[in-house]
Amino acid sequence: MTRTMILLALGAATLAAQVDKIEGPRIAAQMKFLASDLMEGREPGTRGGYLAEQYMATQFALAGLKPAGDKGSYFQKVPLVSVAVEGTPTMEVTRGGQQLSLKWLDEFSGKPYTQLAVNRVDAEAVFVGYGITAPEFGWDSYKGVDVKGKVVVLFTSEPPSDDPKFFNGKALTYYGRWTYKFEEAARRGAAAAIIIHTTPTASYGWNVVRGFGRSEPQVKLKAGEPALTFAGWISAEAAARVFGRKVDELLALAGQKDARPFTLNARVQTSVRLSRRDIETSNVAGLVRGSDPQLGQQAVVFTAHWDHLGVGQPVNGDAVYNGALDNASGCAMLIEMARAWASMEPKPRRSALFVAVTAEEAGMLGSKFLGDNPLVPLGTTAANLNFDMFYPYGRNSDLVVTGAERTTLWPLVQSMAKRYQLTIKPDPHPEAGHYYRSDHFNFARFGVPSFSINMGDQFFGKPEATARVNEFAEKRYHQPTDEWQDDFDFSGMEQMARFGFSLGLEIANQAKLPTWQKGDEFLSAREKSGVQ
């Protein structure tokens, strides 16, 4: 047997031994604690949030990871502002001499981004379709119309298409995200932006949109930076009532390339009071140094967000938004993968950086800060594997790795899925734009091959588990009922953590850095960003 064959055999034996250390009961114990009422919903900048940060750091230390944060600590400080709506905001629409009032949280939801105490809008409403300016697709919803100081009314999502060369066909691009809509409206000087909610365009129901009015962290505004005085949502029924237009007709107009913005012959008045406080929250980071003198300077980055929504609007008497699946599940898996990796001998060639990021629920602010202030140079980051929301309903048969097919890691991902008896399924809802809605995106935007590892909705021997997935999406997502249940089955999460660990290990030992496939939108992002 040659020396190379011996090393490969030893490596395979080491992998098998380490993977076996990732066990469902250990994942369950981590998740149960992180999702407990003691953590008070893990909102950044609160007692529960600080407890979650300390817990993640303690687990990384116990696992043997070296501190990778600021000043030799496990914490990368992320300075934010926590804003909270005070009292009951108001919205009124004046049309045809009538003043029509809307009901807070039942008909409209939202908040200012000015970070000021008093925020009032009284301005003309202009319909701007999907609110997208995308020269590469020949699309401009604004068409040069000046909306400075006005209220833009629009839809989330983007023009429907089956053409992969036009807004990626059915798959949503970043242009379809609500975050982009507000960013573009602010850039154009609008006073406010109001999204007309429909479940198909948003990909979630009004119960999720209601939460848009709760307190949240925001990035502190820089001097002169544009900000909306109100950014929010209005229900389809309320929009039809106050603007006097059928929502289906407006949606059809939004999808017409030659449609121009037009006034809704209405004025929108909003009044919202805010309280604000500066907060410090942290990404929690630990490093396992690689064994190769050269490749050890490079790293595979594993991420999961530790935050959730805190204590909020009570639902059936329960005000704690525990976030058991979203995302105590991913953090529990992150801890156990880190523990197994740190105990490995010999170590993989590349290093591994494990980061529990903050403020994902507020718009992926923690991972954005990490991308802008990397703990490992992005030019030497081999890949980012992200873990966000897993179903503890049993052993899974499906795997969703949207975006992996766009990288040179794709053959490896396919091979690893086969090893774990997993069928790779396409994104079941490409129109929802999931690729742009999780923390891996803040690595992808700099050209790092990045994707989330997600479970499908099919479970071995448990057809009833698929119904639980659907029930969670409809009734528990971002609700206090996303909490620990004693009948959870962690065999599937064990399976997914082992898959992610094994994939990361193979990437860590590859000779070449992975890249995006030729022609991909992120391929040149590294050059454009100046990252070396």
C-alpha angles and dihedrals in degrees: 000000000000123000090249091053091049091051091048091050092049090048092052091049091049091050092050091050094048096044090054089060090067101087134176095231091054091049088049093054092051093047094047092056096044090050095046123116087247088075091056093217095307097257112177114253094023133100090260091050093052090049090053091050092050092047093052091047092049092050091049090050093048089049091056100251117150118237110265101176135086121326096353095311133117091244129091103193115228110194111214142158119240112214126189130187111240122214119335117325118219134218125185131175121205114204130158092354092307124115110212121193126210126211117243114247093356096065105008138020135176147096143232122266094202092091087220125135097235122039124179132170128189109166147127117278117234124187111223102174110224093352093232131145108187113156092181089063095038091244130136119164092183098048093195095305112149110237096169110144092005135111112250116207116199149141129256118232121047143259110310114249144158092199110104089206092058112069087327092292113259092353112095118237126205088270088072097056120104089231090062092049092057093042093053093045090052092048088055093052098249116164093218142359123210122189117208104226124226121160094232095052095042095037090223137067132258090264088073094045091054087068091060088085096059126101116283143167119260134186109260110258118245121227110283094006111146117245135176117247087212129013119175154101138283124199118250091241093051092046091054091048100048100035096038094226130116109248093220090056092050091049091051090051091049089060095054113100095210096046114121129211113265138186118258089213089240139107121221121211120190132174123189131165120206136196116204139187133177112247136186117216128166147221106225113222137182130176135210109197117228123239099233114088092220105026090043087075087065124070147201109223121214116193140182128163117243098193132092137168103290122209113341147137108355117242113197089342096308115113100170114100095203098181096209096164093023094077122320083088095062093043091052090053091046091055093050094046089050092050092051093046094049092052093052119117122220095029120230117264096252125051123252123223117198115197129180101199128208135224098022090142090057092058106298091290096155095053090043089056089047091051091049092044105030121195088207116034109263090226088064097040107112097195145328118233112191128197117201126162121346131189117238092204102112142283112340130219099194136067129196116198102161110190097023089099088062093062137068086248091074098098090049092049090051092049092048092049090054090050090055094043092245125146113218108228126192118248102288091213108030089162089067092066095226091166090068095043103069137064098262088073091072089063094041092056088065093049099261112141100249140164142149123251109225138174123241123228099254120096130191111255093347112093088161089065090071088060088053090054091053092045091051092052092049102040114011108038109111090356132113088252090072088096142121118297123191094224095061114134114211100188091101094049089049088052093050094046090051090049092050092045093050092046091050091049092053090049090049091056099043117117096226133045111253118243140187117273118265111280096020118141092238097047095092095034091096091056094044092051093050091236113151 
